[in-house]
C-alpha cells in the first residue's frame, strides 16, 4: 500500500490497476490519492467485468457437468475442456 500511495503513476501501480484480481483495491487507493486517467478506469472495469463473466461461465460448466464426470479419473485435458467448453455427452 505504501508503494501505491508513494508512486501512484508508476508502471507497477498501473499494472496492478489493470490486473483483475487486484484492481478494485488498487483503483480505489489511486482514486483517493489523485486523479486517474479515464482510459485506465475504463480498462480496469472492462477487464474486471470480462474476468467475472469468464469465471462464472467456467464454474457453471463445471457445475452442470459434475454429474456426468462423477466416477471418472481426473485428467487435465478433460478438466480444461469442461471449464472452457463444457462436457459433451457421448
Secondary structure, 3 states (H helix, E strand, C coil): CHHHHHCCCCHHHHHHHHCCCCHHHHHHHHHHHCCCCHHHHHHHHHHHHHHHHHHHHHHHHHHHHHHHHCCCCCCHHHHHHHHHCCCCCC
